[in-house]
Amino acid sequence: SSDVCSSDLIETETEFPAPIPENFPRRLALPYDDSKLNSLHCFLRSELLEIFVVQKSMNKSPTHSPGSSVGRVGLRCVHCALNRKKRDDRDEAPMAVFYPKSIAEIYRLVTSWQRCHLRKCRNLPPAVRSQWQSLRENDKSRGKTHYWITSAKEIGLIDCQSRAGGIRFGPNVNKNVEIGRA
């Protein structure tokens, strides 16, 4: 099999043989999210959450998930990521960074992230916090969990079949969504 996440590949402690695309989407958002999701989820996907790819082993970091490896995709708070360069990441609220074990788990972890992180995030600008709280209070429509799965696949995310699990970019990264450089 040419699947780079095949469990028959050799995994070492410091790297995983998953390719890191030169350009990849930095947000979960797609142009038609507003026709599929409530306004709160659109805001989270387009403004508050950032996709990143583990570039090198960070196993010595106290805040780094021990199962993470090179090529693994994680999600993080945009505002904590901006401030991380300025101060120690131990000052961050819980779940500033998280690593879904599968694309099916993204929706559940994002809802947990709102509860655990956003409420306590000291890096969230007051206007952004106010907008998030307003959307949370005023948009009571339910999320569509299946769309979170299909849209993750559409931007090129795939489940990894390794023992540790995780998500990675597959060979078909969608270049028609917001792209950032690593």
N, C-alpha and C positions, 0 to 999 in steps of 0.2 A: 504494500500500500504506500502511496506517496503522501499520506496524511502525516504531517510533521508532528502531530500530537498523538501518534500511535503509541500504545503502551509498550511495544516491543523495542522502542528506542532506548538507548542507555541514558539514564538521568544521573548527573553528578550533583554534588552539593552546591556548586557555584553556578551552574548554567543548565538551561534546558534547551534542547534543540528546536526552539520555536523561532521562526523568522520574525524580525521586527521591521515592519514596513517603514520605508523612508518617510512617507506621509501617511497619516491615518486620521480619522475623525477625532476631534477633541471633545465632542459633545454627543450625547445619546439622541439629541433632537433631530427630527426629520422635518422637511418642509410642510408636510400634511398632518403633523401631530395634532393640530388644533381641531381637525375633523374626527380624530380617533380618541383623544384624551381630554380630561378635564383641564381647566386653566391652571390649576395648581401643579399638576404633573408636567404640563408644557413648560412652566416656569422653572421647575426643578431641572428638567432635562436640558433646557437651553441656557440657563443663567447660573445655576448653582453647583452643578456637578460637572467634573472634568474627567475625561478618559485619559489614562496614562498607561504606558507599557514599561515594565521593569527592564531597565537597561543593563544592570549589573547586579551581582549578588549583594544584598544588603542584610544578610543574616545577623550581623553584629548589632544592628539598630534595635533598641528596645521596643520601638513602636512598630516594627516590621513583622508581618505575619511570617512565621517560620516556614510555612509551606510555599511561600512565594519564590519564584525563580525567574530567570531571564526569559523575556517574551511574554510573561503573564500580564494580563490586563487587570488593572484595578480602577477604582473610582475614587475621587477625592473632592473635598470641598474646594471650590475655586478660590474662595477668599483665604482659606488657610494655606493653600499652595502659594498664593501671592506673598503671604507673610512669612512663610517658612524660611526663606532666605535671610530674613532679618533676625529671627530669634529661634530658640530651641523648640523643636517640635513637641517636647514634653508639656509645653504650655497650651497645647491644643485641646479642645473638647474631645470627648470620646468619638471614635469612628470618623475622624478627619479623613482617614484613608481606609478603604476596605476592599477586599478581594472576593468577589463572588466565586463560588465553586462551580457554578453553571449559569448559562444565560437564563434558565428558568428561575433562578434565585435572585436575579437583579431586582425585580419589582419588590419582593419582600424585604430585601436589604435596604432599598431606597426608603421604604416606609419606616423601617427601623432607624435609618440614618436621620430622618426628619425628627423623630422622637428623641434619639440619643445625642445627636450632634447639633442640629440647627438651633434647638432651644437653648443650648449652652455656648454656642460659638461666639467667641469674643472678637473674631475677625470680620463678622458680618456687619457691613455698614448699616446704620440705623434706617435709612430709606429702603434698603433691600429687605431688612428684617420686617419692616412695616408692610411692605408689599406681600411678603410670604405669609405673614399673619393674616392679612386681609383676605388673600386667596384661600387660605386654610379655613377661615371662618365662614366665608361667603359661598364657596363652591363645594357643595355637599355631594356632588355626583361621584359615583364610584369609579375606581380605576379599572381599566381593561387589561388584566394581566396578560392575556394572550398576545395583545399588541406589543407589549414590552419584549416578548420573546421574538416575534416575527421582525420587529424593527431592529433588534440587536443583530439578528442574522442578516438583515438588509444592509447594515453598515459594515458587515464583514466579520462579525464576531462568531467564534465557534467554541463549543465545549471541548476541553482537552480530556482525553481518556486516561491520563496518567493516574497513578495511585493518589496523588495529592489533589487531583481535579483542577479546576480553574478554567478561566476563559482566555482565549488568545485570538489574535487576528488570523483568519485563514488566508488562503492565497487570493481571494477575491475581495479586496478592500474597496468599499464604495467611495469613489473619488468625487461624487456629486454632492457630498455633504460638507459641512465646515471642516476643513483640513488644517492641521497644525503640524509644526515640525518638532521632532523629538529634541 
